[in-house]
Amino acid sequence: MKKLAIATAATIAAILIAALAAPLLVPDDFVNEKIARLVRDKTGRDLRIAGPIRVSFLPKLELAADDVSLSNPPGGFGSDLLRAKRIEFSVRLLPLLHGAIEIDRAELTQPTIHFEIDKQGRRNWIFPRATVPQPTAVAAGNGGSFTVTIADLTIARGALEYVDQRKSINHLATDLAANFSMPTLHGPAKAEGSAIWNGKTVNIALTATSPDALMRGETSATSIRLLSTEIQAEFAGVIGTRRPAKAAGTIRLNLPSVHNFADWAGIRLMTAETGLGRLSVNGKIDAVGSKIALTDSEITLDAIAAQGALSLDRGGARPAISGQLKLDTLDLNPYLKPWPAAPSSLARSAPAVPSEATAATLPQAAGSDTSPHWSEAPIDFSPLRIADADLRLSAKALRFRDIEIGESELALRLKGGELALDLSDMTPYGGSGTGKIIADGSGAVPAVAIRFDLHGIDAGPLLRAAVGIDQVAGKGDLFMNLAGRGRNPQEIISSSTGDGRIELANGKLTSSGLGDFTNGAAWPGARSNSTQKDVDFLALTASGTISDGTLHNNDLKLVAPKMSATGSGAIDLSSRGVQYRWVLNVPDLGSARVLVAGPWEDPEYRTESVTITKGMVQPQPKPPGIRPKSR
């Protein structure tokens, strides 16, 4: 018995000594080779350990290695998937006998994790299914399979890099610090971390209730929270990892400033600096692969509140957005850039009054100034090619520049750089109508087209808001069809073609010079003061055509209670000049021909001829107190 006890003690001591001495007796090259072979068998990747290796077997299996890297798959990738200054981990020994790898502690020091997409669209973080069978990392006791759990994984002073060679995208997050915990496959897995990206700290937290289901390609309840000064986002729902990946649940998104977020994220915006402030989104989200759908959503952008559904498909050549939204008031002014400034040298002098011989053929432009009167600053149409869109919007009110439109239905379509905005049902200025705006940036030379057909509108405030004309008032119909091509406003206006017409009733025509041809005589139906002349009319109609930036009209008719007028001439939209002739008639009193010429901001009115008939000149009253002489 004594010998047996001694032998037993000696055996145990030998085992302990062997276990303690094993790390000293096993060469680093041998350990390196065995680990690299295991990783190669399971992942198809090469694990390289350039620095020393330390191995300990008691009381736990512990391994530390310096200068470790995990390779990319074959192809045109630029860097390894993983590089770490040092890796340390400890594994419980007893669970190894049951096919389970239970990692108590793991630490990655100064790792760089490099996610990359090559020019053929291959991703370096995708491991081939053939080399990593699904059952291998799922359940123990099933044909040599094993499980892996991690009680505590720490990443210190790391970096995360994302590269897409197809789009020349490169993002780098530094100062990565993270903790990951998955004590059991059937319990929750949690991850928390932070990093600095583009100068801002980003915090992220993730929880998955069933990590084993995710490993099998099934679904698990999951929550994700992202927090920084530029974005706060939360997701709660279900995620599935089987390809295509799926996610369904609720989402909350808040951007304190869309402009600041875009600058931070490197996203180019084409709007003015005044809009795109706070954005909040709450709703249900359903994502499958490259498609994301947002339903039952409430969206607030600045002062715009909307409800409805949106979807995004990133599977095509460009992201495609579609959906339906209901809005209270759609005010576009905060998102519009100011009109490009026109040159200050406008023609301010009216041309000489043409002779009777030349008056029959009116010039197309007023003045001799040939300098451009619209901006020559290029209009950037390239943002129209960033994405495609198919949106239907309904708004109780719509504001664009100074134009205000009542309840409207809009359809916005953007395809391949061509934007089409259809206003199929709108109520502008007390009337009704339809409209369409097209901005085509798909070709070498951009094109713009505008078409409006309005009925029963109040023309005064509309013309004042749309084109700055303050001389016409009345209710009626207005039609306009205009198209042009060019790289800047001057080219577009100069090349414009189209047609239009106006039919107004019970209105007023106002002008500071309209009645001056009478030399002070009182025309019937005219009301005047020291600054302007007003003519009330029963009907005002006109039509015209536009070619090469010039509007031609020869059928203007005005019918007033005690007078009538016709007009013809040309308005040069390019040089902003007008050359127009009025012919006014008052039954039994007289007629006159008046030439309106000069820049349309300040034209001059000149009388060409006046015909006075009986009763036109009113007799002057005699001074009081003087009696007429008796015969």
Backbone torsions as a table, in degrees:
resi	resn	phi	psi	omega
1	MET	NA	-38.5	179.6
2	LYS	-65.7	-42.2	178.6
3	LYS	-64.7	-37.6	179.1
4	LEU	-64.5	-41.9	179.9
5	ALA	-64.5	-41.3	179.7
6	ILE	-64.6	-42.0	179.9
7	ALA	-63.7	-40.3	179.6
8	THR	-64.7	-45.6	179.5
9	ALA	-62.5	-39.5	179.6
10	ALA	-65.5	-39.0	179.6
11	THR	-64.4	-45.5	179.5
12	ILE	-62.6	-42.4	179.0
13	ALA	-62.8	-39.1	179.0
14	ALA	-64.4	-39.3	178.9
15	ILE	-64.7	-44.2	179.5
16	LEU	-63.7	-43.6	179.5
17	ILE	-63.3	-41.0	179.4
18	ALA	-64.4	-41.4	179.9
19	ALA	-64.7	-40.6	-179.5
20	LEU	-73.0	-33.6	-176.9
21	ALA	-86.7	-15.7	-175.3
22	ALA	-55.4	-44.8	179.4
23	PRO	-60.8	-26.4	-180.0
24	LEU	-81.3	-25.5	-175.7
25	LEU	-91.5	-23.8	-177.6
26	VAL	-86.3	122.6	-179.1
27	PRO	-66.7	150.0	177.7
28	ASP	-60.7	-36.5	-178.8
29	ASP	-62.8	-37.2	-179.5
30	PHE	-65.7	-47.4	179.6
31	VAL	-62.8	-43.4	179.6
32	ASN	-58.3	-45.6	-177.8
33	GLU	-65.3	-42.5	-177.7
34	LYS	-66.3	-43.1	-179.8
35	ILE	-66.0	-42.7	-179.6
36	ALA	-62.6	-37.8	179.3
37	ARG	-66.9	-40.5	179.1
38	LEU	-62.7	-45.6	179.9
39	VAL	-64.0	-39.0	179.5
40	ARG	-63.1	-41.8	-179.7
41	ASP	-65.6	-36.5	-173.5
42	LYS	-89.2	-26.9	-174.0
43	THR	-121.1	-18.0	-174.6
44	GLY	75.9	11.1	-179.0
45	ARG	-114.0	159.7	178.2
46	ASP	-94.8	126.5	174.1
47	LEU	-101.6	123.4	-179.5
48	ARG	-117.4	130.1	177.2
49	ILE	-118.5	104.5	-175.8
50	ALA	-86.8	-23.1	-177.5
51	GLY	-99.5	-173.9	-179.5
52	PRO	-69.0	157.2	179.9
53	ILE	-121.5	134.7	175.5
54	ARG	-120.4	128.1	-178.0
55	VAL	-126.1	136.0	175.8
56	SER	-137.3	139.9	-175.3
57	PHE	-105.9	-19.7	-177.6
58	LEU	-126.7	143.7	-6.1
59	PRO	-76.1	-8.1	178.3
60	LYS	-132.7	161.8	172.2
61	LEU	-78.3	113.7	-179.4
62	GLU	-121.5	140.8	-179.6
63	LEU	-140.0	135.8	175.3
64	ALA	-132.9	134.7	-178.8
65	ALA	-141.4	145.3	179.9
66	ASP	-109.3	151.7	176.5
67	ASP	53.0	67.7	-176.5
68	VAL	-106.4	141.1	176.7
69	SER	-143.0	146.3	176.6
70	LEU	-118.9	125.5	-169.5
71	SER	-76.5	167.1	171.1
72	ASN	-85.1	165.6	171.6
73	PRO	-70.5	165.6	178.1
74	PRO	-59.5	145.3	-180.0
75	GLY	144.0	-164.0	-175.3
76	GLY	-95.3	41.5	179.7
77	PHE	-83.8	149.8	-172.7
78	GLY	-90.1	-32.3	-173.7
79	SER	-140.4	167.0	178.1
80	ASP	-66.4	155.6	177.0
81	LEU	-65.3	-39.6	-177.6
82	LEU	-141.7	134.6	170.0
83	ARG	-134.2	136.1	-179.2
84	ALA	-139.5	139.2	176.3
85	LYS	-66.1	-37.0	179.9
86	ARG	-156.0	141.9	175.0
87	ILE	-126.9	131.4	175.9
88	GLU	-132.8	141.0	172.9
89	PHE	-157.6	156.3	176.7
90	SER	-128.5	139.8	-175.5
91	VAL	-126.4	136.1	175.9
92	ARG	-69.9	138.1	-174.7
93	LEU	-79.0	-45.9	-173.7
94	LEU	-59.6	-43.8	179.2
95	PRO	-61.3	-19.7	178.5
96	LEU	-62.8	-30.7	179.2
97	LEU	-66.7	-20.5	-178.3
98	HIS	-104.0	10.2	177.7
99	GLY	80.3	21.8	-179.9
100	ALA	-117.8	134.3	174.6
101	ILE	-104.5	106.6	-179.3
102	GLU	-108.6	106.2	-178.3
103	ILE	-90.5	117.3	178.0
104	ASP	-72.0	-45.5	-174.0
105	ARG	-148.0	137.6	174.2
106	ALA	-140.5	141.7	-179.1
107	GLU	-141.0	129.3	175.1
108	LEU	-111.2	120.4	-179.0
109	THR	-105.5	125.9	-179.8
110	GLN	51.8	50.8	176.6
111	PRO	-82.6	150.1	169.1
112	THR	-120.6	114.0	179.3
113	ILE	-100.2	121.1	-169.7
114	HIS	-116.6	104.8	175.4
115	PHE	-94.4	130.8	-174.1
116	GLU	-144.5	143.3	172.4
117	ILE	-117.2	124.3	-178.0
118	ASP	-83.6	-178.7	-175.1
119	LYS	-66.5	-20.4	177.2
120	GLN	-90.4	1.6	178.5
121	GLY	87.8	6.6	178.5
122	ARG	-78.4	142.8	-176.9
123	ARG	-109.9	132.6	-174.5
124	ASN	-77.6	-10.9	179.2
125	TRP	-93.9	3.1	177.2
126	ILE	-92.8	123.9	179.3
127	PHE	-101.0	132.4	-178.2
128	PRO	-58.5	136.8	-179.7
129	ARG	-62.2	-31.8	-175.7
130	ALA	-66.0	-29.5	-177.4
131	THR	-94.9	-10.5	177.7
132	VAL	-131.2	80.3	-179.0
133	PRO	-58.8	140.6	-177.2
134	GLN	-56.9	-44.0	-176.4
135	PRO	-65.4	-19.4	-173.0
136	THR	-57.8	-40.9	-175.8
137	ALA	-108.1	29.5	-173.9
138	VAL	-114.2	-59.5	-172.3
139	ALA	-139.0	145.6	179.0
140	ALA	-84.3	162.6	176.1
141	GLY	66.9	34.5	-176.5
142	ASN	-137.7	71.0	177.1
143	GLY	73.1	39.3	176.8
144	GLY	85.4	8.3	180.0
145	SER	-78.1	167.0	-179.3
146	PHE	-143.5	163.8	176.1
147	THR	-117.1	154.6	178.7
148	VAL	-128.9	127.0	173.3
149	THR	-129.6	151.7	-178.3
150	ILE	-131.6	115.8	178.7
151	ALA	-73.3	-37.4	-176.9
152	ASP	-155.7	117.5	175.7
153	LEU	-120.5	128.2	-178.0
154	THR	-122.0	134.0	173.6
155	ILE	-115.2	125.5	-176.9
156	ALA	-124.3	133.5	174.7
157	ARG	52.2	49.2	-177.3
158	GLY	-99.1	-177.7	177.8
159	ALA	-144.3	146.8	179.9
160	LEU	-128.0	124.3	-176.4
161	GLU	-124.7	138.2	177.2
162	TYR	-126.0	126.7	-178.5
163	VAL	-129.9	131.4	173.1
164	ASP	-122.8	103.8	-176.9
165	GLN	-65.9	-25.9	-177.8
166	ARG	-67.3	-34.0	-175.0
167	LYS	-115.7	8.5	-179.2
168	SER	55.0	44.5	179.1
169	ILE	-101.9	135.2	177.4
170	ASN	-144.3	116.0	178.2
171	HIS	-121.4	137.5	-178.4
172	LEU	-133.1	124.0	173.8
173	ALA	-108.9	131.1	-177.1
174	THR	-116.1	176.2	-179.7
175	ASP	53.0	43.1	-179.7
176	LEU	-74.0	124.7	175.3
177	ALA	-133.5	127.1	-174.5
178	ALA	-150.5	154.1	173.7
179	ASN	-129.3	135.2	-179.7
180	PHE	-130.4	138.1	-178.8
181	SER	-139.6	127.1	173.8
182	MET	-144.0	76.2	-175.6
183	PRO	-60.5	-36.5	177.9
184	THR	-138.1	155.1	178.3
185	LEU	-68.6	-27.2	-175.2
186	HIS	-92.0	-7.2	179.9
187	GLY	-102.7	-177.3	-176.7
188	PRO	-72.8	148.1	170.6
189	ALA	-109.4	133.7	-176.3
190	LYS	-128.8	144.1	177.2
191	ALA	-142.0	136.5	175.5
192	GLU	-138.7	142.4	-179.9
193	GLY	-168.4	175.0	178.2
194	SER	-149.0	156.3	178.0
195	ALA	-157.0	164.0	176.1
196	ILE	-107.1	123.1	179.1
197	TRP	-129.9	125.5	-178.1
198	ASN	51.4	40.8	175.3
199	GLY	81.5	0.6	-179.5
200	LYS	-118.8	142.6	177.1
201	THR	-82.1	131.4	179.6
202	VAL	-118.8	127.6	177.3
203	ASN	-110.1	139.0	-179.8
204	ILE	-137.0	141.6	176.5
205	ALA	-135.0	138.1	-176.9
206	LEU	-139.7	138.6	175.6
207	THR	-136.6	130.4	175.0
208	ALA	-123.7	123.0	-174.1
209	THR	-75.1	-26.8	-177.3
210	SER	-131.4	78.0	-179.6
211	PRO	-63.5	-29.6	178.6
212	ASP	-65.5	-35.7	177.3
213	ALA	-64.7	-40.3	178.3
214	LEU	-62.9	-37.6	178.9
215	MET	-66.7	-29.2	178.3
216	ARG	-85.6	2.4	-178.2
217	GLY	82.5	13.5	178.7
218	GLU	-95.8	-164.1	-174.5
219	THR	-108.0	156.7	177.0
220	SER	-147.9	143.0	172.4
221	ALA	-64.1	131.8	-172.7
222	THR	-142.4	145.9	173.2
223	SER	-130.4	141.1	-179.2
224	ILE	-134.2	135.3	177.9
225	ARG	-132.3	128.8	179.9
226	LEU	-122.5	130.7	-174.0
227	LEU	-140.8	128.7	171.0
228	SER	-155.5	178.9	178.6
229	THR	-69.3	-20.9	-175.8
230	GLU	-101.8	-16.6	-177.5
231	ILE	-154.2	138.9	170.0
232	GLN	-129.6	123.4	-175.9
233	ALA	-139.7	142.3	178.0
234	GLU	-137.5	139.6	174.6
235	PHE	-130.8	136.4	174.6
236	ALA	-138.6	121.3	-177.9
237	GLY	173.3	-142.2	-175.7
238	VAL	-123.6	136.6	177.9
239	ILE	-124.2	137.6	175.1
240	GLY	-121.8	136.4	-175.1
241	THR	-97.5	-10.1	178.5
242	ARG	-66.5	132.5	-175.4
243	ARG	-69.7	133.8	-3.1
244	PRO	-74.3	143.1	-179.3
245	ALA	-60.7	148.1	-176.9
246	LYS	-130.6	154.3	173.8
247	ALA	-153.5	136.3	178.8
248	ALA	-146.1	134.1	-179.9
249	GLY	167.3	-150.6	179.3
250	THR	-113.6	152.1	-178.4
251	ILE	-135.7	142.6	174.2
252	ARG	-129.4	125.4	-177.6
253	LEU	-131.1	134.9	177.2
254	ASN	-138.6	123.3	173.3
255	LEU	-115.9	113.4	178.0
256	PRO	-57.6	-31.7	177.3
257	SER	-151.7	119.8	178.0
258	VAL	-64.9	-38.9	178.8
259	HIS	-61.0	-47.1	179.9
260	ASN	-64.9	-39.2	178.2
261	PHE	-63.9	-42.1	180.0
262	ALA	-63.8	-43.1	177.8
263	ASP	-61.2	-41.9	-179.6
264	TRP	-65.9	-40.8	-176.7
265	ALA	-86.2	-4.2	-179.9
266	GLY	75.1	28.8	179.9
267	ILE	-96.6	131.2	-178.5
268	ARG	-87.7	128.5	178.5
269	LEU	-111.0	151.8	-177.4
270	MET	-114.0	13.1	-177.3
271	THR	-101.6	175.5	179.0
272	ALA	-72.0	168.6	-177.5
273	GLU	-79.3	-14.3	-173.0
274	THR	-79.3	-26.7	-177.8
275	GLY	-99.4	-167.1	178.4
276	LEU	58.8	55.6	173.4
277	GLY	-89.2	-119.6	-174.8
278	ARG	-72.7	138.5	175.8
279	LEU	-128.9	130.7	173.8
280	SER	-131.3	138.8	-179.1
281	VAL	-134.3	126.6	174.0
282	ASN	-131.1	131.5	179.1
283	GLY	175.6	-172.5	177.0
284	LYS	-97.2	137.9	-177.6
285	ILE	-121.9	140.4	178.0
286	ASP	-138.4	112.7	-176.2
287	ALA	-121.4	133.8	175.7
288	VAL	-136.4	113.2	-179.3
289	GLY	60.5	-122.7	-177.7
290	SER	-88.3	0.7	-176.4
291	LYS	-106.5	133.6	179.7
292	ILE	-129.2	128.6	179.4
293	ALA	-120.6	134.2	177.7
294	LEU	-117.4	120.4	-177.3
295	THR	-126.4	166.3	-179.0
296	ASP	46.6	44.7	-171.2
297	SER	-98.7	151.4	170.0
298	GLU	-122.5	118.7	-174.5
299	ILE	-121.6	130.9	176.6
300	THR	-126.2	124.4	176.4
301	LEU	-128.3	113.4	-174.8
302	ASP	53.8	-120.3	-179.6
303	ALA	-95.8	6.0	-178.3
304	ILE	-94.4	126.0	176.7
305	ALA	-115.2	133.2	-176.1
306	ALA	-140.0	151.7	173.5
307	GLN	-132.3	144.8	177.7
308	GLY	154.0	-148.6	-174.8
309	ALA	-135.2	144.4	177.1
310	LEU	-137.2	153.1	175.4
311	SER	-141.0	150.9	-180.0
312	LEU	-132.2	130.2	177.2
313	ASP	-121.1	115.2	-178.8
314	ARG	-100.0	14.5	-175.5
315	GLY	-85.2	-12.4	-177.2
316	GLY	-94.6	-167.5	179.0
317	ALA	-65.8	-30.2	176.4
318	ARG	-134.5	151.7	173.8
319	PRO	-58.7	140.5	-179.2
320	ALA	-119.9	126.7	-178.9
321	ILE	-113.3	135.9	177.2
322	SER	-144.9	162.9	176.8
323	GLY	154.7	-178.2	178.9
324	GLN	-132.7	134.2	-179.3
325	LEU	-136.3	142.9	171.6
326	LYS	-110.0	130.2	-176.3
327	LEU	-125.3	153.7	173.4
328	ASP	-77.7	-74.5	178.0
329	THR	-122.5	124.9	177.4
330	LEU	-102.3	96.8	179.5
331	ASP	-100.0	108.1	-177.1
332	LEU	-86.1	-10.5	-173.4
333	ASN	-59.5	-40.3	179.4
334	PRO	-63.8	-15.0	-175.8
335	TYR	-107.0	4.4	-179.0
336	LEU	-100.8	136.1	173.3
337	LYS	-72.9	149.8	177.6
338	PRO	-59.8	151.3	175.4
339	TRP	-57.6	135.7	177.3
340	PRO	-57.3	137.1	-176.6
341	ALA	-67.6	135.5	177.3
342	ALA	-87.3	156.0	175.7
343	PRO	-57.3	147.4	-174.8
344	SER	-81.4	-12.9	-175.8
345	SER	-87.6	77.0	177.6
346	LEU	-88.4	150.0	176.7
347	ALA	-72.4	115.7	-176.4
348	ARG	-104.6	-7.9	-177.3
349	SER	-103.8	135.2	179.1
350	ALA	-78.3	150.7	178.9
351	PRO	-72.4	163.8	176.9
352	ALA	-64.1	147.5	-179.9
353	VAL	-67.5	125.5	-178.1
354	PRO	-69.0	157.0	177.8
355	SER	-73.6	169.3	-180.0
356	GLU	-60.2	-31.0	-178.0
357	ALA	-71.8	-34.9	-177.0
358	THR	-94.8	-8.4	-175.7
359	ALA	-68.8	-21.5	-177.6
360	ALA	-68.4	-30.8	178.6
361	THR	-111.7	103.0	-174.1
362	LEU	-79.5	138.9	175.0
363	PRO	-63.3	155.6	-178.7
364	GLN	-87.0	-17.2	-179.0
365	ALA	-130.8	149.4	177.9
366	ALA	-99.0	134.8	177.0
367	GLY	82.5	167.4	-178.8
368	SER	-102.0	1.0	-178.0
369	ASP	-74.1	119.6	-178.2
370	THR	-103.4	5.3	179.0
371	SER	-70.2	153.0	-178.0
372	PRO	-67.1	140.9	-179.0
373	HIS	-107.9	2.4	172.8
374	TRP	-121.9	162.6	-176.7
375	SER	-65.5	143.7	173.1
376	GLU	-103.0	11.2	176.6
377	ALA	-69.2	131.1	-177.7
378	PRO	-62.1	142.2	173.3
379	ILE	-95.8	126.2	-177.5
380	ASP	-87.0	108.5	177.8
381	PHE	-96.4	-0.9	-174.8
382	SER	-62.2	-32.8	177.8
383	PRO	-59.9	-20.7	178.2
384	LEU	-67.6	-15.9	-178.9
385	ARG	-97.0	4.4	-178.4
386	ILE	-74.4	-38.2	-174.7
387	ALA	-148.3	166.5	171.2
388	ASP	-108.3	155.3	-177.7
389	ALA	-151.0	148.7	173.5
390	ASP	-145.1	94.7	-173.6
391	LEU	-122.8	143.0	173.7
392	ARG	-119.4	125.1	-174.9
393	LEU	-125.5	142.2	171.2
394	SER	-126.0	132.7	-176.0
395	ALA	-135.0	142.7	176.4
396	LYS	-74.1	-24.6	177.8
397	ALA	-154.2	146.9	-179.2
398	LEU	-132.6	131.3	177.6
399	ARG	-123.5	129.8	177.4
400	PHE	-140.0	115.3	-171.4
401	ARG	54.7	-126.6	178.2
402	ASP	-92.7	3.0	-177.3
403	ILE	-88.1	132.2	176.9
404	GLU	-122.1	126.5	-177.8
405	ILE	-121.8	142.5	179.6
406	GLY	-75.5	-151.1	-175.7
407	GLU	-56.7	130.4	-172.2
408	SER	-144.2	152.7	171.8
409	GLU	-114.7	127.8	-176.5
410	LEU	-124.6	145.0	171.6
411	ALA	-126.2	121.0	-179.1
412	LEU	-111.3	122.8	179.4
413	ARG	-127.3	129.3	178.9
414	LEU	-130.0	119.1	-175.8
415	LYS	-143.7	118.4	174.6
416	GLY	59.4	28.7	179.3
417	GLY	95.8	-1.0	177.7
418	GLU	-107.5	120.3	-179.7
419	LEU	-103.6	127.4	177.2
420	ALA	-125.6	124.0	177.7
421	LEU	-115.1	112.1	-179.7
422	ASP	-101.5	123.5	172.9
423	LEU	-104.8	87.4	-171.6
424	SER	-76.2	-24.9	-176.6
425	ASP	-151.5	106.3	-179.2
426	MET	-138.9	160.3	-177.8
427	THR	-125.5	75.9	-177.6
428	PRO	-86.6	132.2	169.9
429	TYR	49.0	51.4	175.5
430	GLY	77.2	4.5	-179.2
431	GLY	-122.4	-153.3	179.1
432	SER	-143.7	165.6	178.5
433	GLY	167.5	-177.9	178.0
434	THR	-131.8	161.6	179.1
435	GLY	-158.3	161.0	177.8
436	LYS	-149.6	134.6	177.4
437	ILE	-126.0	130.8	179.9
438	ILE	-125.7	131.0	172.0
439	ALA	-125.6	109.0	-173.4
440	ASP	-106.9	107.2	177.3
441	GLY	-108.5	21.1	-176.3
442	SER	-81.6	-24.5	-176.1
443	GLY	-98.8	-176.8	-179.8
444	ALA	-67.8	-34.9	178.0
445	VAL	-115.7	118.7	-178.8
446	PRO	-63.4	156.0	179.2
447	ALA	-134.1	148.3	179.8
448	VAL	-133.6	139.0	177.4
449	ALA	-140.3	141.3	179.9
450	ILE	-135.0	134.9	178.0
451	ARG	-142.7	125.7	177.1
452	PHE	-134.6	138.0	176.5
453	ASP	-131.1	102.0	-171.7
454	LEU	-116.4	144.2	-177.3
455	HIS	-133.3	137.3	175.7
456	GLY	65.7	28.5	-175.8
457	ILE	-90.1	158.0	172.7
458	ASP	-86.9	102.6	-167.7
459	ALA	-69.9	-31.3	-175.6
460	GLY	-56.2	-62.5	-179.9
461	PRO	-65.3	-28.7	178.5
462	LEU	-67.7	-49.2	-179.9
463	LEU	-65.3	-34.1	178.3
464	ARG	-65.8	-42.2	-178.3
465	ALA	-75.7	-36.0	-173.1
466	ALA	-81.1	-47.8	-173.2
467	VAL	-129.5	6.9	176.1
468	GLY	76.9	15.5	178.1
469	ILE	-87.2	122.8	-175.7
470	ASP	-118.4	17.8	-174.2
471	GLN	-104.4	-1.7	-174.7
472	VAL	-128.7	134.8	174.2
473	ALA	-139.3	151.6	-179.6
474	GLY	150.9	167.6	178.3
475	LYS	-111.0	142.3	179.8
476	GLY	168.1	-149.1	-174.0
477	ASP	-114.7	149.5	179.5
478	LEU	-142.6	129.8	177.7
479	PHE	-127.6	136.7	179.2
480	MET	-146.1	133.8	178.0
481	ASN	-136.9	112.6	-171.8
482	LEU	-137.6	137.5	178.3
483	ALA	-144.1	146.4	179.0
484	GLY	-157.4	163.0	-179.8
485	ARG	-131.0	146.9	178.1
486	GLY	160.1	167.1	-179.6
487	ARG	-95.2	-8.0	179.1
488	ASN	-148.6	169.2	-178.0
489	PRO	-57.6	-38.4	-179.7
490	GLN	-61.8	-44.0	179.8
491	GLU	-67.0	-39.5	-178.6
492	ILE	-65.1	-46.3	-179.7
493	ILE	-66.5	-40.8	-177.6
494	SER	-65.5	-28.5	-177.8
495	SER	-97.3	2.2	-170.8
496	SER	-66.9	144.4	174.7
497	THR	-135.2	159.5	177.1
498	GLY	155.1	-162.1	179.1
499	ASP	-154.8	171.2	-179.7
500	GLY	-170.0	168.7	176.8
501	ARG	-158.1	158.0	179.0
502	ILE	-140.7	138.6	178.5
503	GLU	-138.2	106.8	-177.2
504	LEU	-120.4	153.9	178.9
505	ALA	-136.5	149.4	173.8
506	ASN	52.4	56.0	-176.7
507	GLY	-125.7	-160.8	-176.3
508	LYS	-144.0	138.1	175.0
509	LEU	-113.1	124.6	-174.0
510	THR	-122.6	137.6	175.0
511	SER	-161.4	145.8	179.2
512	SER	-70.3	-18.9	-176.8
513	GLY	-121.9	9.0	-171.4
514	LEU	-63.1	-37.5	-174.6
515	GLY	-101.5	7.6	-174.2
516	ASP	-68.8	-20.6	-177.3
517	PHE	-65.4	-16.0	-178.3
518	THR	-80.8	-6.4	-178.8
519	ASN	55.4	38.8	175.6
520	GLY	96.9	-6.6	179.5
521	ALA	-71.0	149.2	-179.2
522	ALA	-89.4	110.6	177.2
523	TRP	-83.4	140.0	178.5
524	PRO	-63.3	137.7	177.4
525	GLY	86.4	-3.9	-177.7
526	ALA	-103.4	135.8	175.2
527	ARG	-115.0	129.8	-174.2
528	SER	-133.0	159.0	168.1
529	ASN	-138.9	-164.9	-174.2
530	SER	-70.7	-17.0	-173.8
531	THR	-118.0	-20.7	-175.0
532	GLN	-152.0	162.5	176.2
533	LYS	-118.9	131.7	179.4
534	ASP	-116.0	133.2	175.8
535	VAL	-121.7	117.1	174.8
536	ASP	-79.2	131.9	-179.3
537	PHE	-125.1	157.7	174.9
538	LEU	-89.2	-34.4	-179.2
539	ALA	-151.1	143.9	174.6
540	LEU	-140.0	118.2	-179.0
541	THR	-131.3	148.4	177.3
542	ALA	-166.7	152.0	173.8
543	SER	-139.5	162.3	-179.0
544	GLY	-164.7	167.1	176.1
545	THR	-123.8	153.0	-179.2
546	ILE	-121.0	129.2	174.9
547	SER	-143.9	134.6	179.9
548	ASP	50.4	39.2	175.0
549	GLY	80.4	10.8	-179.2
550	THR	-123.2	130.7	177.8
551	LEU	-92.9	125.4	178.5
552	HIS	-112.7	133.6	178.8
553	ASN	-140.9	137.7	178.0
554	ASN	-139.6	16.9	-176.3
555	ASP	-135.4	26.0	179.2
556	LEU	-67.1	134.4	178.8
557	LYS	-134.4	133.8	176.2
558	LEU	-126.5	128.5	179.1
559	VAL	-120.6	117.6	178.1
560	ALA	-114.1	168.6	-177.8
561	PRO	-56.4	-36.2	-176.0
562	LYS	-128.0	16.9	179.7
563	MET	-159.7	170.0	176.0
564	SER	-146.2	162.2	179.7
565	ALA	-153.2	151.0	171.9
566	THR	-126.6	158.9	-178.6
567	GLY	-149.4	154.3	176.0
568	SER	-157.5	155.6	178.9
569	GLY	157.3	-158.8	-175.1
570	ALA	-140.9	145.4	174.4
571	ILE	-123.9	115.7	-180.0
572	ASP	-84.1	104.4	-178.5
573	LEU	-68.3	-28.4	-177.2
574	SER	-70.0	-50.5	-179.3
575	SER	-94.1	2.0	176.6
576	ARG	59.9	41.8	179.6
577	GLY	-117.6	156.1	-179.1
578	VAL	-130.8	140.0	174.7
579	GLN	-139.8	98.9	-169.8
580	TYR	-138.4	144.1	-177.8
581	ARG	-121.3	127.2	173.8
582	TRP	-101.0	142.1	170.1
583	VAL	-124.2	111.3	-175.7
584	LEU	-106.6	141.5	-178.6
585	ASN	-134.2	132.6	172.3
586	VAL	-120.7	114.6	-176.3
587	PRO	-53.7	131.9	176.1
588	ASP	67.6	4.8	179.9
589	LEU	-119.1	-46.0	-179.6
590	GLY	162.0	-174.3	179.8
591	SER	-148.6	166.0	-179.8
592	ALA	-155.8	151.7	173.9
593	ARG	-115.2	125.1	-176.7
594	VAL	-124.9	131.0	177.2
595	LEU	-101.1	125.6	175.5
596	VAL	-105.3	117.8	-173.1
597	ALA	-145.7	150.6	176.9
598	GLY	123.0	-170.6	177.0
599	PRO	-68.5	142.8	-173.0
600	TRP	-70.5	-15.4	174.5
601	GLU	-69.7	-27.5	-176.8
602	ASP	-154.1	68.8	-178.0
603	PRO	-75.5	162.8	174.8
604	GLU	-108.9	147.1	179.2
605	TYR	-111.9	120.9	-178.3
606	ARG	-125.9	135.6	-179.4
607	THR	-84.8	124.5	176.4
608	GLU	-87.5	-42.4	-180.0
609	SER	-157.8	152.4	177.8
610	VAL	-135.8	131.4	175.4
611	THR	-115.9	119.0	-177.4
612	ILE	-110.2	126.5	177.6
613	THR	-106.9	-177.7	-175.9
614	LYS	-57.9	134.9	176.6
615	GLY	89.0	-1.1	-177.9
616	MET	-71.9	-45.4	-177.8
617	VAL	-89.3	124.0	-178.7
618	GLN	-81.1	136.4	177.4
619	PRO	-63.7	143.4	180.0
620	GLN	-79.4	134.6	178.3
621	PRO	-69.6	145.3	180.0
622	LYS	-81.2	151.1	178.3
623	PRO	-59.3	146.9	-179.9
624	PRO	-66.8	153.0	177.0
625	GLY	87.3	-2.3	-179.9
626	ILE	-108.5	121.2	-179.9
627	ARG	-91.4	146.0	176.4
628	PRO	-67.2	146.7	179.4
629	LYS	-68.5	140.3	177.1
630	SER	-79.2	147.9	179.5
631	ARG	-71.7	NA	NA
